Amino acid sequence: MASLYLSMTEGVINHWKANNNAYPQKFILTPAQHAGYAETRREGIAGTNTNVHEHMGVRVEVAESASGVMVAADGSEVRKRPTKSG
């Protein structure tokens, strides 16, 4: 799930670059994605005190019907683009 953490970080940075440093509205993760994300965060520097409902100042929501998206400042959903390696 470390790759989810990294892709979320990359998403925020790319959003800043494309939107004059505006923050995305939120991330929406499935319960399984969020559990993995939370585990990764808690294993990091902040430990059990980590706020797993926020990523770089962006709210993280959990929804059964989610597909792992970032909601941009304008309300559009941004999905991770596939790379050549996967």
Secondary structure as a PSIPRED ss2 file (coil, helix, strand):
# PSIPRED VFORMAT (PSIPRED V4.0)

   1 M C   1.000  0.000  0.000
   2 A H   0.000  1.000  0.000
   3 S H   0.000  1.000  0.000
   4 L H   0.000  1.000  0.000
   5 Y H   0.000  1.000  0.000
   6 L H   0.000  1.000  0.000
   7 S H   0.000  1.000  0.000
   8 M H   0.000  1.000  0.000
   9 T H   0.000  1.000  0.000
  10 E H   0.000  1.000  0.000
  11 G H   0.000  1.000  0.000
  12 V H   0.000  1.000  0.000
  13 I H   0.000  1.000  0.000
  14 N H   0.000  1.000  0.000
  15 H H   0.000  1.000  0.000
  16 W H   0.000  1.000  0.000
  17 K H   0.000  1.000  0.000
  18 A H   0.000  1.000  0.000
  19 N C   1.000  0.000  0.000
  20 N C   1.000  0.000  0.000
  21 N C   1.000  0.000  0.000
  22 A C   1.000  0.000  0.000
  23 Y C   1.000  0.000  0.000
  24 P C   1.000  0.000  0.000
  25 Q C   1.000  0.000  0.000
  26 K E   0.000  0.000  1.000
  27 F E   0.000  0.000  1.000
  28 I E   0.000  0.000  1.000
  29 L E   0.000  0.000  1.000
  30 T C   1.000  0.000  0.000
  31 P H   0.000  1.000  0.000
  32 A H   0.000  1.000  0.000
  33 Q H   0.000  1.000  0.000
  34 H H   0.000  1.000  0.000
  35 A H   0.000  1.000  0.000
  36 G H   0.000  1.000  0.000
  37 Y H   0.000  1.000  0.000
  38 A H   0.000  1.000  0.000
  39 E H   0.000  1.000  0.000
  40 T H   0.000  1.000  0.000
  41 R H   0.000  1.000  0.000
  42 R H   0.000  1.000  0.000
  43 E C   1.000  0.000  0.000
  44 G C   1.000  0.000  0.000
  45 I C   1.000  0.000  0.000
  46 A C   1.000  0.000  0.000
  47 G H   0.000  1.000  0.000
  48 T H   0.000  1.000  0.000
  49 N H   0.000  1.000  0.000
  50 T C   1.000  0.000  0.000
  51 N C   1.000  0.000  0.000
  52 V C   1.000  0.000  0.000
  53 H C   1.000  0.000  0.000
  54 E E   0.000  0.000  1.000
  55 H E   0.000  0.000  1.000
  56 M C   1.000  0.000  0.000
  57 G C   1.000  0.000  0.000
  58 V E   0.000  0.000  1.000
  59 R E   0.000  0.000  1.000
  60 V E   0.000  0.000  1.000
  61 E E   0.000  0.000  1.000
  62 V E   0.000  0.000  1.000
  63 A C   1.000  0.000  0.000
  64 E C   1.000  0.000  0.000
  65 S C   1.000  0.000  0.000
  66 A C   1.000  0.000  0.000
  67 S C   1.000  0.000  0.000
  68 G C   1.000  0.000  0.000
  69 V E   0.000  0.000  1.000
  70 M E   0.000  0.000  1.000
  71 V E   0.000  0.000  1.000
  72 A C   1.000  0.000  0.000
  73 A C   1.000  0.000  0.000
  74 D C   1.000  0.000  0.000
  75 G C   1.000  0.000  0.000
  76 S C   1.000  0.000  0.000
  77 E E   0.000  0.000  1.000
  78 V E   0.000  0.000  1.000
  79 R C   1.000  0.000  0.000
  80 K C   1.000  0.000  0.000
  81 R C   1.000  0.000  0.000
  82 P C   1.000  0.000  0.000
  83 T C   1.000  0.000  0.000
  84 K C   1.000  0.000  0.000
  85 S C   1.000  0.000  0.000
  86 G C   1.000  0.000  0.000
